[in-house]
Amino acid sequence: MVIPDLIEQGYSKGELGVALSAISISYGIDSTAYNEKHEEELTTRQILKKL
C-alpha cells in the first residue's frame, strides 16, 4: 500500500490528506472543464447539422 509507505517515509496523515484532497479537487475541476468543452462541441455540431 502506498499510504503506509509514505507515512514510514515521514509524511503525516494530515499532509497526505491535504495532498489527496487537492488531487480530488483538481480532478473535479478538470472534469468540469472537459464537460463544458464537450457540451460546447455538441452545440457546434448541432448548429452545423442545421445548416
PyMOL CGO cylinders between C-alpha atoms (Angstrom):
from pymol import cmd
from pymol.cgo import CYLINDER

trace = [
    CYLINDER, 0.00, 0.00, 0.00, 1.23, 3.48, -0.80, 0.3, 1, 1, 1, 1, 1, 1,
    CYLINDER, 1.23, 3.48, -0.80, -0.09, 5.44, 2.18, 0.3, 1, 1, 1, 1, 1, 1,
    CYLINDER, -0.09, 5.44, 2.18, 1.65, 3.35, 4.86, 0.3, 1, 1, 1, 1, 1, 1,
    CYLINDER, 1.65, 3.35, 4.86, 4.90, 3.57, 2.88, 0.3, 1, 1, 1, 1, 1, 1,
    CYLINDER, 4.90, 3.57, 2.88, 4.61, 7.36, 2.70, 0.3, 1, 1, 1, 1, 1, 1,
    CYLINDER, 4.61, 7.36, 2.70, 3.91, 7.53, 6.44, 0.3, 1, 1, 1, 1, 1, 1,
    CYLINDER, 3.91, 7.53, 6.44, 7.06, 5.45, 7.02, 0.3, 1, 1, 1, 1, 1, 1,
    CYLINDER, 7.06, 5.45, 7.02, 8.99, 8.00, 4.92, 0.3, 1, 1, 1, 1, 1, 1,
    CYLINDER, 8.99, 8.00, 4.92, 7.94, 10.73, 7.32, 0.3, 1, 1, 1, 1, 1, 1,
    CYLINDER, 7.94, 10.73, 7.32, 4.78, 12.23, 5.85, 0.3, 1, 1, 1, 1, 1, 1,
    CYLINDER, 4.78, 12.23, 5.85, 1.97, 12.86, 8.35, 0.3, 1, 1, 1, 1, 1, 1,
    CYLINDER, 1.97, 12.86, 8.35, -1.58, 11.68, 7.82, 0.3, 1, 1, 1, 1, 1, 1,
    CYLINDER, -1.58, 11.68, 7.82, -2.63, 15.32, 7.66, 0.3, 1, 1, 1, 1, 1, 1,
    CYLINDER, -2.63, 15.32, 7.66, -0.18, 16.11, 4.87, 0.3, 1, 1, 1, 1, 1, 1,
    CYLINDER, -0.18, 16.11, 4.87, -1.30, 13.07, 2.91, 0.3, 1, 1, 1, 1, 1, 1,
    CYLINDER, -1.30, 13.07, 2.91, -4.94, 14.02, 3.45, 0.3, 1, 1, 1, 1, 1, 1,
    CYLINDER, -4.94, 14.02, 3.45, -4.33, 17.50, 2.08, 0.3, 1, 1, 1, 1, 1, 1,
    CYLINDER, -4.33, 17.50, 2.08, -2.46, 16.10, -0.92, 0.3, 1, 1, 1, 1, 1, 1,
    CYLINDER, -2.46, 16.10, -0.92, -5.20, 13.58, -1.71, 0.3, 1, 1, 1, 1, 1, 1,
    CYLINDER, -5.20, 13.58, -1.71, -7.88, 16.25, -1.32, 0.3, 1, 1, 1, 1, 1, 1,
    CYLINDER, -7.88, 16.25, -1.32, -6.00, 18.54, -3.71, 0.3, 1, 1, 1, 1, 1, 1,
    CYLINDER, -6.00, 18.54, -3.71, -5.81, 15.73, -6.27, 0.3, 1, 1, 1, 1, 1, 1,
    CYLINDER, -5.81, 15.73, -6.27, -9.54, 15.09, -5.94, 0.3, 1, 1, 1, 1, 1, 1,
    CYLINDER, -9.54, 15.09, -5.94, -10.39, 18.77, -6.29, 0.3, 1, 1, 1, 1, 1, 1,
    CYLINDER, -10.39, 18.77, -6.29, -8.17, 19.19, -9.35, 0.3, 1, 1, 1, 1, 1, 1,
    CYLINDER, -8.17, 19.19, -9.35, -9.74, 16.12, -10.93, 0.3, 1, 1, 1, 1, 1, 1,
    CYLINDER, -9.74, 16.12, -10.93, -13.19, 17.60, -10.33, 0.3, 1, 1, 1, 1, 1, 1,
    CYLINDER, -13.19, 17.60, -10.33, -12.18, 20.94, -11.86, 0.3, 1, 1, 1, 1, 1, 1,
    CYLINDER, -12.18, 20.94, -11.86, -10.66, 19.17, -14.87, 0.3, 1, 1, 1, 1, 1, 1,
    CYLINDER, -10.66, 19.17, -14.87, -13.80, 17.07, -15.35, 0.3, 1, 1, 1, 1, 1, 1,
    CYLINDER, -13.80, 17.07, -15.35, -15.97, 20.18, -15.22, 0.3, 1, 1, 1, 1, 1, 1,
    CYLINDER, -15.97, 20.18, -15.22, -13.80, 21.92, -17.82, 0.3, 1, 1, 1, 1, 1, 1,
    CYLINDER, -13.80, 21.92, -17.82, -13.90, 18.83, -20.06, 0.3, 1, 1, 1, 1, 1, 1,
    CYLINDER, -13.90, 18.83, -20.06, -17.69, 18.58, -19.77, 0.3, 1, 1, 1, 1, 1, 1,
    CYLINDER, -17.69, 18.58, -19.77, -18.15, 22.27, -20.61, 0.3, 1, 1, 1, 1, 1, 1,
    CYLINDER, -18.15, 22.27, -20.61, -15.91, 21.91, -23.68, 0.3, 1, 1, 1, 1, 1, 1,
    CYLINDER, -15.91, 21.91, -23.68, -17.69, 18.74, -24.76, 0.3, 1, 1, 1, 1, 1, 1,
    CYLINDER, -17.69, 18.74, -24.76, -21.12, 20.39, -24.43, 0.3, 1, 1, 1, 1, 1, 1,
    CYLINDER, -21.12, 20.39, -24.43, -19.87, 23.32, -26.49, 0.3, 1, 1, 1, 1, 1, 1,
    CYLINDER, -19.87, 23.32, -26.49, -18.64, 20.96, -29.22, 0.3, 1, 1, 1, 1, 1, 1,
    CYLINDER, -18.64, 20.96, -29.22, -22.01, 19.21, -29.30, 0.3, 1, 1, 1, 1, 1, 1,
    CYLINDER, -22.01, 19.21, -29.30, -23.76, 22.55, -29.68, 0.3, 1, 1, 1, 1, 1, 1,
    CYLINDER, -23.76, 22.55, -29.68, -21.47, 23.44, -32.59, 0.3, 1, 1, 1, 1, 1, 1,
    CYLINDER, -21.47, 23.44, -32.59, -22.21, 20.10, -34.23, 0.3, 1, 1, 1, 1, 1, 1,
    CYLINDER, -22.21, 20.10, -34.23, -25.93, 20.64, -33.83, 0.3, 1, 1, 1, 1, 1, 1,
    CYLINDER, -25.93, 20.64, -33.83, -25.67, 24.09, -35.43, 0.3, 1, 1, 1, 1, 1, 1,
    CYLINDER, -25.67, 24.09, -35.43, -23.67, 22.70, -38.36, 0.3, 1, 1, 1, 1, 1, 1,
    CYLINDER, -23.67, 22.70, -38.36, -26.26, 19.97, -38.92, 0.3, 1, 1, 1, 1, 1, 1,
    CYLINDER, -26.26, 19.97, -38.92, -28.98, 22.58, -39.21, 0.3, 1, 1, 1, 1, 1, 1,
    CYLINDER, -28.98, 22.58, -39.21, -27.08, 24.41, -41.97, 0.3, 1, 1, 1, 1, 1, 1,
]
cmd.load_cgo(trace, "trace")
